[in-house]
Amino acid sequence: MQDFINGLPIAAVILLLLAGFAFLVKGADLFVEGSSSIARKLKVPPIIIGLTIVAMGTSLPETAVSVTASMVQNNELAVSNVVGSNIFNLMVVCGFCALFNPLYVEKSTLKKEFPFSVVCAVLLLVCGYLGMQLGRADGIILLIVFGAFLVWMVRSALKARAAAGDDEYEVLPVWKCIVFIVGGIVAIKFGGDFVVNGASTVATKLGLS
């Protein structure tokens, strides 16, 4: 696919890149909606759905782009996507939201989630600095830390689930849930391919890294 895309005019490549973004966004929406409905049918508390399915589902586009880039040996794009996404979320997303409405931060967030976020950034820095690469051992460490954080968050959520509502997510028919989940995964897969290949081609044509 990369060779085919390289032969396209830059305008066509940009359109393909935009289509990839559209596939990623819509695919993530479908996956989250279908998975959330299945979880509701299984009587999973809404707050747990938010901490797991929704939280990870909204990050699927970034995951798809980084994994696809890594599999085609475009590791610079994979790492820069992670770092750039964090910077964008912290500065641009919070910045725009604060322009329209003040953002109130709970003390528990400052004591728990924020410090853990800083620790994760430092861990990535240390793992990358040692040997100047992230290997399988580093990947296992990062996934174990994420798993521990997820368990901790779920346990904390279960203690506070009494305040959670029951109408946060629409419950869809089972067949529709399956269609949404499968369709979302397919859209995310192809969206990731389009974004990685399109971005790499645009960068090459413009003389960028």
Backbone as JSON Lines, residues from 0, in Angstrom:
{"i":0,"aa":"M","n":[0.82,-1.2,0.0],"ca":[0.0,0.0,0.0],"c":[0.86,1.26,0.0]}
{"i":1,"aa":"Q","n":[1.98,1.22,0.74],"ca":[2.83,2.4,0.83],"c":[3.37,2.81,-0.54]}
{"i":2,"aa":"D","n":[3.77,1.81,-1.36],"ca":[4.28,2.12,-2.69],"c":[3.2,2.77,-3.56]}
{"i":3,"aa":"F","n":[1.98,2.26,-3.44],"ca":[0.87,2.83,-4.21],"c":[0.61,4.28,-3.8]}
{"i":4,"aa":"I","n":[0.61,4.52,-2.49],"ca":[0.34,5.87,-1.99],"c":[1.46,6.83,-2.38]}
{"i":5,"aa":"N","n":[2.7,6.34,-2.41],"ca":[3.83,7.19,-2.78],"c":[3.69,7.74,-4.2]}
{"i":6,"aa":"G","n":[3.0,6.97,-5.07],"ca":[2.84,7.39,-6.45],"c":[1.69,8.35,-6.68]}
{"i":7,"aa":"L","n":[0.9,8.63,-5.64],"ca":[-0.25,9.52,-5.78],"c":[0.18,10.98,-5.67]}
{"i":8,"aa":"P","n":[-0.58,11.9,-6.28],"ca":[-0.32,13.34,-6.07],"c":[-0.51,13.7,-4.61]}
{"i":9,"aa":"I","n":[0.15,14.75,-4.16],"ca":[0.08,15.11,-2.75],"c":[-1.34,15.47,-2.31]}
{"i":10,"aa":"A","n":[-2.15,16.04,-3.23],"ca":[-3.53,16.38,-2.89],"c":[-4.33,15.11,-2.57]}
{"i":11,"aa":"A","n":[-4.1,14.05,-3.36],"ca":[-4.8,12.78,-3.13],"c":[-4.34,12.14,-1.82]}
{"i":12,"aa":"V","n":[-3.05,12.28,-1.52],"ca":[-2.52,11.72,-0.28],"c":[-3.13,12.43,0.92]}
{"i":13,"aa":"I","n":[-3.27,13.75,0.84],"ca":[-3.87,14.52,1.93],"c":[-5.33,14.09,2.14]}
{"i":14,"aa":"L","n":[-6.06,13.88,1.04],"ca":[-7.44,13.4,1.15],"c":[-7.49,12.03,1.83]}
{"i":15,"aa":"L","n":[-6.53,11.16,1.47],"ca":[-6.45,9.84,2.1],"c":[-6.15,9.97,3.58]}
{"i":16,"aa":"L","n":[-5.28,10.92,3.94],"ca":[-4.94,11.16,5.34],"c":[-6.17,11.62,6.12]}
{"i":17,"aa":"L","n":[-6.94,12.54,5.54],"ca":[-8.17,13.02,6.18],"c":[-9.2,11.89,6.33]}
{"i":18,"aa":"A","n":[-9.27,11.04,5.29],"ca":[-10.19,9.89,5.37],"c":[-9.77,8.95,6.5]}
{"i":19,"aa":"G","n":[-8.46,8.81,6.67],"ca":[-7.96,7.97,7.76],"c":[-8.37,8.51,9.12]}
{"i":20,"aa":"F","n":[-8.27,9.83,9.29],"ca":[-8.71,10.44,10.55],"c":[-10.2,10.2,10.78]}
{"i":21,"aa":"A","n":[-11.0,10.33,9.71],"ca":[-12.44,10.13,9.82],"c":[-12.75,8.69,10.23]}
{"i":22,"aa":"F","n":[-12.05,7.73,9.62],"ca":[-12.23,6.31,9.98],"c":[-11.88,6.07,11.44]}
{"i":23,"aa":"L","n":[-10.78,6.68,11.91],"ca":[-10.36,6.48,13.29],"c":[-11.39,7.01,14.28]}
{"i":24,"aa":"V","n":[-11.86,8.23,14.02],"ca":[-12.82,8.84,14.95],"c":[-14.14,8.07,14.97]}
{"i":25,"aa":"K","n":[-14.68,7.77,13.79],"ca":[-15.96,7.05,13.72],"c":[-15.81,5.63,14.24]}
{"i":26,"aa":"G","n":[-14.7,4.99,13.94],"ca":[-14.47,3.63,14.42],"c":[-14.42,3.58,15.94]}
{"i":27,"aa":"A","n":[-13.76,4.55,16.55],"ca":[-13.69,4.6,18.01],"c":[-15.07,4.83,18.61]}
{"i":28,"aa":"D","n":[-15.86,5.71,17.99],"ca":[-17.22,5.96,18.47],"c":[-18.07,4.69,18.44]}
{"i":29,"aa":"L","n":[-18.02,3.97,17.31],"ca":[-18.8,2.74,17.18],"c":[-18.36,1.69,18.19]}
{"i":30,"aa":"F","n":[-17.04,1.55,18.36],"ca":[-16.51,0.55,19.29],"c":[-16.95,0.85,20.72]}
{"i":31,"aa":"V","n":[-16.85,2.11,21.12],"ca":[-17.22,2.5,22.48],"c":[-18.71,2.29,22.71]}
{"i":32,"aa":"E","n":[-19.54,2.69,21.73],"ca":[-20.99,2.56,21.9],"c":[-21.42,1.1,21.98]}
{"i":33,"aa":"G","n":[-20.87,0.26,21.09],"ca":[-21.22,-1.17,21.11],"c":[-20.73,-1.86,22.37]}
{"i":34,"aa":"S","n":[-19.49,-1.59,22.76],"ca":[-18.92,-2.24,23.95],"c":[-19.64,-1.79,25.22]}
{"i":35,"aa":"S","n":[-19.99,-0.51,25.29],"ca":[-20.69,0.01,26.47],"c":[-22.06,-0.64,26.63]}
{"i":36,"aa":"S","n":[-22.76,-0.83,25.51],"ca":[-24.08,-1.46,25.57],"c":[-23.99,-2.91,26.03]}
{"i":37,"aa":"I","n":[-22.98,-3.62,25.53],"ca":[-22.77,-5.02,25.97],"c":[-22.5,-5.05,27.47]}
{"i":38,"aa":"A","n":[-21.65,-4.12,27.94],"ca":[-21.32,-4.08,29.36],"c":[-22.56,-3.78,30.2]}
{"i":39,"aa":"R","n":[-23.4,-2.88,29.72],"ca":[-24.63,-2.57,30.45],"c":[-25.55,-3.79,30.54]}
{"i":40,"aa":"K","n":[-25.62,-4.55,29.45],"ca":[-26.44,-5.76,29.46],"c":[-25.93,-6.77,30.47]}
{"i":41,"aa":"L","n":[-24.61,-6.76,30.72],"ca":[-24.0,-7.67,31.69],"c":[-24.0,-7.08,33.1]}
{"i":42,"aa":"K","n":[-24.72,-5.96,33.28],"ca":[-24.86,-5.31,34.59],"c":[-23.54,-4.77,35.14]}
{"i":43,"aa":"V","n":[-22.66,-4.34,34.26],"ca":[-21.42,-3.7,34.7],"c":[-21.73,-2.26,35.09]}
{"i":44,"aa":"P","n":[-21.26,-1.79,36.25],"ca":[-21.55,-0.41,36.69],"c":[-21.07,0.62,35.68]}
{"i":45,"aa":"P","n":[-21.85,1.68,35.43],"ca":[-21.48,2.7,34.46],"c":[-20.11,3.31,34.72]}
{"i":46,"aa":"I","n":[-19.75,3.5,36.0],"ca":[-18.47,4.13,36.29],"c":[-17.3,3.24,35.86]}
{"i":47,"aa":"I","n":[-17.5,1.92,35.94],"ca":[-16.46,0.99,35.49],"c":[-16.36,1.03,33.97]}
{"i":48,"aa":"I","n":[-17.52,1.16,33.3],"ca":[-17.52,1.29,31.84],"c":[-16.71,2.52,31.43]}
{"i":49,"aa":"G","n":[-16.91,3.61,32.15],"ca":[-16.19,4.82,31.82],"c":[-14.69,4.69,32.02]}
{"i":50,"aa":"L","n":[-14.29,4.01,33.09],"ca":[-12.87,3.86,33.41],"c":[-12.15,2.9,32.48]}
{"i":51,"aa":"T","n":[-12.89,1.98,31.88],"ca":[-12.24,0.95,31.06],"c":[-12.57,1.11,29.58]}
{"i":52,"aa":"I","n":[-13.79,0.75,29.19],"ca":[-14.15,0.73,27.78],"c":[-14.08,2.11,27.15]}
{"i":53,"aa":"V","n":[-14.72,3.09,27.79],"ca":[-14.74,4.43,27.22],"c":[-13.36,5.07,27.23]}
{"i":54,"aa":"A","n":[-12.67,4.94,28.36],"ca":[-11.34,5.55,28.48],"c":[-10.38,5.0,27.44]}
{"i":55,"aa":"M","n":[-10.36,3.67,27.3],"ca":[-9.44,3.07,26.34],"c":[-9.96,3.2,24.92]}
{"i":56,"aa":"G","n":[-11.29,3.17,24.76],"ca":[-11.85,3.28,23.42],"c":[-11.54,4.62,22.76]}
{"i":57,"aa":"T","n":[-11.58,5.7,23.55],"ca":[-11.28,7.01,22.99],"c":[-9.8,7.17,22.64]}
{"i":58,"aa":"S","n":[-8.96,6.27,23.16],"ca":[-7.53,6.31,22.83],"c":[-7.17,5.31,21.73]}
{"i":59,"aa":"L","n":[-8.16,4.56,21.24],"ca":[-7.88,3.58,20.2],"c":[-7.29,4.18,18.93]}
{"i":60,"aa":"P","n":[-7.76,5.37,18.47],"ca":[-7.13,5.95,17.28],"c":[-5.63,6.17,17.43]}
{"i":61,"aa":"E","n":[-5.21,6.72,18.58],"ca":[-3.79,6.93,18.82],"c":[-3.05,5.59,18.89]}
{"i":62,"aa":"T","n":[-3.68,4.61,19.54],"ca":[-3.06,3.29,19.64],"c":[-2.9,2.67,18.25]}
{"i":63,"aa":"A","n":[-3.93,2.77,17.43],"ca":[-3.87,2.19,16.09],"c":[-2.77,2.84,15.26]}
{"i":64,"aa":"V","n":[-2.65,4.17,15.35],"ca":[-1.61,4.87,14.58],"c":[-0.22,4.44,15.03]}
{"i":65,"aa":"S","n":[0.02,4.39,16.35],"ca":[1.34,4.04,16.86],"c":[1.7,2.59,16.57]}
{"i":66,"aa":"V","n":[0.74,1.68,16.76],"ca":[1.02,0.26,16.5],"c":[1.28,0.03,15.01]}
{"i":67,"aa":"T","n":[0.46,0.65,14.17],"ca":[0.66,0.5,12.73],"c":[2.01,1.06,12.31]}
{"i":68,"aa":"A","n":[2.38,2.21,12.84],"ca":[3.67,2.82,12.51],"c":[4.83,1.92,12.98]}
{"i":69,"aa":"S","n":[4.69,1.34,14.16],"ca":[5.74,0.46,14.68],"c":[5.89,-0.79,13.82]}
{"i":70,"aa":"M","n":[4.77,-1.34,13.34],"ca":[4.83,-2.57,12.55],"c":[5.46,-2.35,11.18]}
{"i":71,"aa":"V","n":[5.42,-1.13,10.68],"ca":[6.04,-0.83,9.38],"c":[7.4,-0.15,9.57]}
{"i":72,"aa":"Q","n":[7.97,-0.33,10.78],"ca":[9.3,0.19,11.09],"c":[9.38,1.71,11.06]}
{"i":73,"aa":"N","n":[8.27,2.38,11.29],"ca":[8.27,3.84,11.36],"c":[8.18,4.25,12.83]}
{"i":74,"aa":"N","n":[9.22,3.87,13.59],"ca":[9.18,4.03,15.03],"c":[9.17,5.49,15.47]}
{"i":75,"aa":"E","n":[9.77,6.37,14.67],"ca":[9.77,7.79,15.05],"c":[8.34,8.32,15.12]}
{"i":76,"aa":"L","n":[7.51,7.91,14.18],"ca":[6.11,8.34,14.16],"c":[5.35,7.77,15.35]}
{"i":77,"aa":"A","n":[5.67,6.52,15.72],"ca":[4.98,5.87,16.84],"c":[5.24,6.61,18.14]}
{"i":78,"aa":"V","n":[6.5,6.92,18.42],"ca":[6.86,7.58,19.67],"c":[6.39,9.03,19.68]}
{"i":79,"aa":"S","n":[6.61,9.74,18.57],"ca":[6.21,11.15,18.52],"c":[4.7,11.31,18.62]}
{"i":80,"aa":"N","n":[3.93,10.33,18.14],"ca":[2.47,10.38,18.26],"c":[2.05,10.34,19.73]}
{"i":81,"aa":"V","n":[2.71,9.48,20.5],"ca":[2.38,9.37,21.93],"c":[2.71,10.67,22.66]}
{"i":82,"aa":"V","n":[3.92,11.15,22.45],"ca":[4.34,12.38,23.14],"c":[3.51,13.58,22.69]}
{"i":83,"aa":"G","n":[3.31,13.69,21.37],"ca":[2.53,14.8,20.84],"c":[1.09,14.79,21.31]}
{"i":84,"aa":"S","n":[0.49,13.6,21.41],"ca":[-0.9,13.5,21.87],"c":[-1.03,13.97,23.31]}
{"i":85,"aa":"N","n":[-0.07,13.59,24.16],"ca":[-0.12,14.03,25.55],"c":[0.01,15.55,25.66]}
{"i":86,"aa":"I","n":[0.93,16.12,24.89],"ca":[1.1,17.58,24.91],"c":[-0.17,18.27,24.41]}
{"i":87,"aa":"F","n":[-0.75,17.74,23.33],"ca":[-1.97,18.33,22.76],"c":[-3.12,18.26,23.75]}
{"i":88,"aa":"N","n":[-3.29,17.11,24.39],"ca":[-4.39,16.95,25.35],"c":[-4.24,17.89,26.53]}
{"i":89,"aa":"L","n":[-3.02,18.01,27.04],"ca":[-2.8,18.85,28.21],"c":[-2.96,20.33,27.89]}
{"i":90,"aa":"M","n":[-2.38,20.75,26.78],"ca":[-2.35,22.18,26.48],"c":[-3.58,22.65,25.67]}
{"i":91,"aa":"V","n":[-3.84,22.01,24.54],"ca":[-4.88,22.49,23.63],"c":[-6.28,22.12,24.13]}
{"i":92,"aa":"V","n":[-6.48,20.84,24.49],"ca":[-7.81,20.41,24.94],"c":[-8.21,21.15,26.21]}
{"i":93,"aa":"C","n":[-7.33,21.13,27.21],"ca":[-7.64,21.84,28.46],"c":[-7.74,23.35,28.22]}
{"i":94,"aa":"G","n":[-6.89,23.87,27.34],"ca":[-6.89,25.3,27.06],"c":[-8.2,25.76,26.45]}
{"i":95,"aa":"F","n":[-8.67,25.05,25.42],"ca":[-9.92,25.42,24.77],"c":[-11.12,25.26,25.71]}
{"i":96,"aa":"C","n":[-11.12,24.17,26.49],"ca":[-12.22,23.97,27.44],"c":[-12.27,25.09,28.47]}
{"i":97,"aa":"A","n":[-11.09,25.51,28.94],"ca":[-11.03,26.57,29.95],"c":[-11.48,27.91,29.39]}
{"i":98,"aa":"L","n":[-11.33,28.11,28.07],"ca":[-11.8,29.35,27.45],"c":[-13.31,29.5,27.53]}
{"i":99,"aa":"F","n":[-14.01,28.36,27.4],"ca":[-15.47,28.39,27.38],"c":[-16.09,28.25,28.76]}
{"i":100,"aa":"N","n":[-15.4,27.5,29.63],"ca":[-15.96,27.27,30.96],"c":[-14.83,26.9,31.91]}
{"i":101,"aa":"P","n":[-14.81,27.44,33.12],"ca":[-13.74,27.09,34.06],"c":[-13.69,25.6,34.34]}
{"i":102,"aa":"L","n":[-12.47,25.07,34.43],"ca":[-12.28,23.65,34.73],"c":[-11.94,23.51,36.21]}
{"i":103,"aa":"Y","n":[-12.77,22.8,36.93],"ca":[-12.54,22.59,38.36],"c":[-11.86,21.24,38.56]}
{"i":104,"aa":"V","n":[-10.79,21.26,39.33],"ca":[-10.01,20.05,39.57],"c":[-10.21,19.61,41.02]}
{"i":105,"aa":"E","n":[-10.58,18.35,41.21],"ca":[-10.78,17.84,42.56],"c":[-9.43,17.56,43.23]}
{"i":106,"aa":"K","n":[-9.42,17.7,44.55],"ca":[-8.18,17.46,45.29],"c":[-7.69,16.03,45.14]}
{"i":107,"aa":"S","n":[-8.65,15.08,45.05],"ca":[-8.26,13.68,44.89],"c":[-7.53,13.45,43.58]}
{"i":108,"aa":"T","n":[-7.92,14.21,42.53],"ca":[-7.23,14.1,41.24],"c":[-5.81,14.62,41.34]}
{"i":109,"aa":"L","n":[-5.62,15.72,42.07],"ca":[-4.29,16.28,42.26],"c":[-3.4,15.35,43.07]}
{"i":110,"aa":"K","n":[-4.01,14.58,43.97],"ca":[-3.23,13.71,44.83],"c":[-2.95,12.34,44.2]}
{"i":111,"aa":"K","n":[-3.82,11.91,43.26],"ca":[-3.69,10.55,42.72],"c":[-3.32,10.54,41.23]}
{"i":112,"aa":"E","n":[-4.27,10.97,40.38],"ca":[-4.08,10.82,38.93],"c":[-2.95,11.7,38.38]}
{"i":113,"aa":"F","n":[-2.87,12.96,38.82],"ca":[-1.83,13.84,38.3],"c":[-0.42,13.34,38.63]}
{"i":114,"aa":"P","n":[-0.13,13.01,39.9],"ca":[1.21,12.47,40.2],"c":[1.51,11.19,39.43]}
{"i":115,"aa":"F","n":[0.49,10.32,39.26],"ca":[0.73,9.09,38.52],"c":[1.05,9.39,37.07]}
{"i":116,"aa":"S","n":[0.4,10.41,36.5],"ca":[0.69,10.8,35.12],"c":[2.13,11.26,34.98]}
{"i":117,"aa":"V","n":[2.61,12.02,35.95],"ca":[4.0,12.48,35.93],"c":[4.95,11.29,36.06]}
{"i":118,"aa":"V","n":[4.62,10.36,36.96],"ca":[5.46,9.17,37.14],"c":[5.56,8.37,35.84]}
{"i":119,"aa":"C","n":[4.44,8.25,35.11],"ca":[4.44,7.51,33.84],"c":[5.34,8.19,32.82]}
{"i":120,"aa":"A","n":[5.29,9.53,32.76],"ca":[6.15,10.27,31.83],"c":[7.62,10.06,32.18]}
{"i":121,"aa":"V","n":[7.94,10.1,33.47],"ca":[9.33,9.87,33.91],"c":[9.75,8.44,33.6]}
{"i":122,"aa":"L","n":[8.84,7.48,33.79],"ca":[9.15,6.08,33.49],"c":[9.47,5.89,32.02]}
{"i":123,"aa":"L","n":[8.68,6.54,31.14],"ca":[8.95,6.47,29.71],"c":[10.31,7.09,29.38]}
{"i":124,"aa":"L","n":[10.64,8.19,30.05],"ca":[11.93,8.85,29.85],"c":[13.08,7.94,30.25]}
{"i":125,"aa":"V","n":[12.95,7.3,31.41],"ca":[14.01,6.43,31.9],"c":[14.17,5.21,31.0]}
{"i":126,"aa":"C","n":[13.05,4.57,30.65],"ca":[13.11,3.37,29.79],"c":[13.71,3.71,28.43]}
{"i":127,"aa":"G","n":[13.37,4.88,27.88],"ca":[13.91,5.27,26.59],"c":[15.38,5.65,26.67]}
{"i":128,"aa":"Y","n":[15.78,6.26,27.8],"ca":[17.17,6.7,27.94],"c":[18.13,5.53,28.09]}
{"i":129,"aa":"L","n":[17.66,4.46,28.76],"ca":[18.51,3.28,28.94],"c":[18.6,2.51,27.62]}
{"i":130,"aa":"G","n":[19.72,2.65,26.92],"ca":[19.9,1.98,25.64],"c":[19.34,2.76,24.48]}
{"i":131,"aa":"M","n":[18.71,3.92,24.76],"ca":[18.13,4.78,23.74],"c":[17.12,4.06,22.85]}
{"i":132,"aa":"Q","n":[16.36,3.14,23.45],"ca":[15.3,2.45,22.72],"c":[14.34,1.81,23.72]}
{"i":133,"aa":"L","n":[13.12,1.55,23.25],"ca":[12.13,0.84,24.05],"c":[12.0,-0.57,23.52]}
{"i":134,"aa":"G","n":[12.44,-1.55,24.3],"ca":[12.38,-2.94,23.87],"c":[11.2,-3.68,24.47]}
{"i":135,"aa":"R","n":[11.19,-5.0,24.28],"ca":[10.07,-5.81,24.79],"c":[9.96,-5.73,26.31]}
{"i":136,"aa":"A","n":[11.12,-5.74,26.98],"ca":[11.1,-5.66,28.45],"c":[10.47,-4.35,28.91]}
{"i":137,"aa":"D","n":[10.81,-3.25,28.23],"ca":[10.21,-1.96,28.57],"c":[8.71,-1.97,28.32]}
{"i":138,"aa":"G","n":[8.3,-2.59,27.21],"ca":[6.88,-2.7,26.9],"c":[6.12,-3.46,27.97]}
{"i":139,"aa":"I","n":[6.73,-4.56,28.46],"ca":[6.09,-5.35,29.5],"c":[5.95,-4.54,30.79]}
{"i":140,"aa":"I","n":[7.0,-3.77,31.12],"ca":[6.95,-2.94,32.32],"c":[5.84,-1.91,32.22]}
{"i":141,"aa":"L","n":[5.74,-1.24,31.08],"ca":[4.72,-0.2,30.9],"c":[3.31,-0.81,30.98]}
{"i":142,"aa":"L","n":[3.12,-1.99,30.39],"ca":[1.79,-2.61,30.42],"c":[1.42,-3.09,31.82]}
{"i":143,"aa":"I","n":[2.42,-3.58,32.58],"ca":[2.17,-4.0,33.95],"c":[1.77,-2.81,34.82]}
{"i":144,"aa":"V","n":[2.46,-1.68,34.63],"ca":[2.13,-0.47,35.39],"c":[0.71,-0.01,35.05]}
{"i":145,"aa":"F","n":[0.35,-0.06,33.76],"ca":[-1.0,0.33,33.36],"c":[-2.04,-0.61,33.97]}
{"i":146,"aa":"G","n":[-1.75,-1.92,33.95],"ca":[-2.67,-2.88,34.54],"c":[-2.88,-2.64,36.03]}
{"i":147,"aa":"A","n":[-1.79,-2.32,36.74],"ca":[-1.9,-2.03,38.16],"c":[-2.73,-0.78,38.4]}
{"i":148,"aa":"F","n":[-2.53,0.24,37.57],"ca":[-3.31,1.47,37.69],"c":[-4.79,1.21,37.43]}
{"i":149,"aa":"L","n":[-5.08,0.36,36.43],"ca":[-6.47,0.05,36.1],"c":[-7.15,-0.67,37.26]}
{"i":150,"aa":"V","n":[-6.45,-1.63,37.87],"ca":[-7.01,-2.35,39.02],"c":[-7.28,-1.38,40.17]}
{"i":151,"aa":"W","n":[-6.34,-0.5,40.4],"ca":[-6.49,0.49,41.47],"c":[-7.69,1.4,41.22]}
{"i":152,"aa":"M","n":[-7.85,1.86,39.97],"ca":[-8.95,2.74,39.63],"c":[-10.3,2.02,39.78]}
{"i":153,"aa":"V","n":[-10.37,0.77,39.34],"ca":[-11.62,0.01,39.42],"c":[-12.01,-0.2,40.88]}
{"i":154,"aa":"R","n":[-11.02,-0.52,41.72],"ca":[-11.32,-0.71,43.15],"c":[-11.82,0.58,43.78]}
{"i":155,"aa":"S","n":[-11.2,1.68,43.42],"ca":[-11.64,2.98,43.95],"c":[-13.04,3.31,43.46]}
{"i":156,"aa":"A","n":[-13.32,2.96,42.19],"ca":[-14.64,3.26,41.63],"c":[-15.73,2.43,42.29]}
{"i":157,"aa":"L","n":[-15.42,1.18,42.59],"ca":[-16.41,0.32,43.22],"c":[-16.8,0.85,44.6]}
{"i":158,"aa":"K","n":[-15.86,1.49,45.28],"ca":[-16.18,2.03,46.6],"c":[-17.11,3.24,46.5]}
{"i":159,"aa":"A","n":[-17.03,3.94,45.36],"ca":[-17.84,5.15,45.2],"c":[-18.98,4.97,44.21]}
{"i":160,"aa":"R","n":[-19.32,3.73,43.87],"ca":[-20.31,3.49,42.82],"c":[-21.72,3.85,43.24]}
{"i":161,"aa":"A","n":[-21.95,4.08,44.52],"ca":[-23.31,4.41,44.99],"c":[-23.82,5.7,44.37]}
{"i":162,"aa":"A","n":[-22.88,6.59,44.02],"ca":[-23.3,7.88,43.46],"c":[-23.46,7.82,41.95]}
{"i":163,"aa":"A","n":[-23.17,6.68,41.35],"ca":[-23.24,6.58,39.88],"c":[-24.68,6.42,39.43]}
{"i":164,"aa":"G","n":[-25.02,7.02,38.28],"ca":[-26.37,6.9,37.71],"c":[-26.5,5.67,36.83]}
{"i":165,"aa":"D","n":[-27.69,5.47,36.26],"ca":[-27.95,4.31,35.43],"c":[-28.3,4.66,34.0]}
{"i":166,"aa":"D","n":[-28.29,5.95,33.64],"ca":[-28.76,6.33,32.31],"c":[-27.67,7.0,31.47]}
{"i":167,"aa":"E","n":[-26.41,6.62,31.7],"ca":[-25.32,7.28,30.99],"c":[-25.15,6.75,29.58]}
{"i":168,"aa":"Y","n":[-25.52,5.53,29.33],"ca":[-25.29,4.93,28.03],"c":[-26.57,4.24,27.52]}
{"i":169,"aa":"E","n":[-26.79,4.37,26.23],"ca":[-27.94,3.73,25.6],"c":[-27.65,2.24,25.42]}
{"i":170,"aa":"V","n":[-28.63,1.4,25.74],"ca":[-28.47,-0.04,25.58],"c":[-29.01,-0.43,24.21]}
{"i":171,"aa":"L","n":[-28.15,-0.96,23.35],"ca":[-28.52,-1.33,21.99],"c":[-28.84,-2.82,21.92]}
{"i":172,"aa":"P","n":[-29.55,-3.25,20.87],"ca":[-29.76,-4.69,20.66],"c":[-28.41,-5.41,20.47]}
{"i":173,"aa":"V","n":[-28.39,-6.69,20.81],"ca":[-27.12,-7.44,20.76],"c":[-26.53,-7.43,19.35]}
{"i":174,"aa":"W","n":[-27.37,-7.66,18.33],"ca":[-26.85,-7.7,16.96],"c":[-26.22,-6.37,16.56]}
{"i":175,"aa":"K","n":[-26.83,-5.29,17.04],"ca":[-26.3,-3.97,16.71],"c":[-24.98,-3.73,17.45]}
{"i":176,"aa":"C","n":[-24.89,-4.21,18.68],"ca":[-23.64,-4.09,19.43],"c":[-22.5,-4.78,18.69]}
{"i":177,"aa":"I","n":[-22.78,-6.0,18.19],"ca":[-21.75,-6.76,17.49],"c":[-21.33,-6.04,16.21]}
{"i":178,"aa":"V","n":[-22.32,-5.52,15.48],"ca":[-22.02,-4.77,14.25],"c":[-21.17,-3.55,14.56]}
{"i":179,"aa":"F","n":[-21.51,-2.83,15.61],"ca":[-20.77,-1.63,15.99],"c":[-19.33,-1.99,16.39]}
{"i":180,"aa":"I","n":[-19.17,-3.04,17.18],"ca":[-17.84,-3.42,17.65],"c":[-16.96,-3.86,16.48]}
{"i":181,"aa":"V","n":[-17.49,-4.76,15.65],"ca":[-16.71,-5.26,14.5],"c":[-16.43,-4.13,13.52]}
{"i":182,"aa":"G","n":[-17.48,-3.35,13.21],"ca":[-17.3,-2.22,12.29],"c":[-16.31,-1.2,12.83]}
{"i":183,"aa":"G","n":[-16.35,-0.96,14.14],"ca":[-15.41,-0.03,14.75],"c":[-13.98,-0.5,14.65]}
{"i":184,"aa":"I","n":[-13.76,-1.79,14.9],"ca":[-12.41,-2.36,14.82],"c":[-11.88,-2.27,13.4]}
{"i":185,"aa":"V","n":[-12.72,-2.61,12.41],"ca":[-12.3,-2.55,11.01],"c":[-11.96,-1.11,10.62]}
{"i":186,"aa":"A","n":[-12.82,-0.16,11.01],"ca":[-12.58,1.25,10.67],"c":[-11.3,1.76,11.32]}
{"i":187,"aa":"I","n":[-11.04,1.36,12.56],"ca":[-9.83,1.79,13.26],"c":[-8.59,1.2,12.59]}
{"i":188,"aa":"K","n":[-8.7,-0.06,12.16],"ca":[-7.55,-0.71,11.51],"c":[-7.18,0.01,10.22]}
{"i":189,"aa":"F","n":[-8.16,0.21,9.34],"ca":[-7.87,0.86,8.07],"c":[-7.56,2.34,8.26]}
{"i":190,"aa":"G","n":[-8.22,2.98,9.23],"ca":[-7.91,4.37,9.52],"c":[-6.47,4.55,9.95]}
{"i":191,"aa":"G","n":[-5.99,3.63,10.79],"ca":[-4.59,3.69,11.22],"c":[-3.64,3.52,10.06]}
{"i":192,"aa":"D","n":[-3.95,2.6,9.16],"ca":[-3.1,2.39,7.97],"c":[-3.07,3.65,7.11]}
{"i":193,"aa":"F","n":[-4.24,4.23,6.86],"ca":[-4.3,5.42,6.01],"c":[-3.53,6.59,6.63]}
{"i":194,"aa":"V","n":[-3.68,6.77,7.94],"ca":[-3.01,7.9,8.59],"c":[-1.5,7.74,8.56]}
{"i":195,"aa":"V","n":[-1.01,6.55,8.92],"ca":[0.44,6.32,8.95],"c":[1.04,6.44,7.56]}
{"i":196,"aa":"N","n":[0.46,5.74,6.59],"ca":[1.0,5.79,5.23],"c":[0.86,7.18,4.61]}
{"i":197,"aa":"G","n":[-0.29,7.81,4.85],"ca":[-0.5,9.15,4.31],"c":[0.43,10.18,4.93]}
{"i":198,"aa":"A","n":[0.57,10.15,6.25],"ca":[1.44,11.1,6.93],"c":[2.89,10.91,6.52]}
{"i":199,"aa":"S","n":[3.31,9.65,6.41],"ca":[4.7,9.38,5.99],"c":[4.96,9.89,4.57]}
{"i":200,"aa":"T","n":[3.99,9.7,3.68],"ca":[4.17,10.15,2.28],"c":[4.18,11.66,2.2]}
{"i":201,"aa":"V","n":[3.26,12.33,2.93],"ca":[3.23,13.79,2.92],"c":[4.55,14.35,3.44]}
{"i":202,"aa":"A","n":[5.05,13.75,4.54],"ca":[6.31,14.22,5.11],"c":[7.46,14.05,4.13]}
{"i":203,"aa":"T","n":[7.48,12.91,3.42],"ca":[8.55,12.65,2.46],"c":[8.49,13.65,1.3]}
{"i":204,"aa":"K","n":[7.28,13.9,0.8],"ca":[7.13,14.82,-0.33],"c":[7.49,16.25,0.05]}
{"i":205,"aa":"L","n":[7.3,16.62,1.33],"ca":[7.61,17.97,1.79],"c":[9.02,18.07,2.36]}
{"i":206,"aa":"G","n":[9.74,16.96,2.38],"ca":[11.11,16.98,2.89],"c":[11.2,17.05,4.38]}
{"i":207,"aa":"L","n":[10.16,16.54,5.09],"ca":[10.15,16.55,6.55],"c":[10.51,15.19,7.11]}
{"i":208,"aa":"S","n":[10.87,15.14,8.38],"ca":[11.19,13.85,9.02],"c":[9.92,13.11,9.35]}
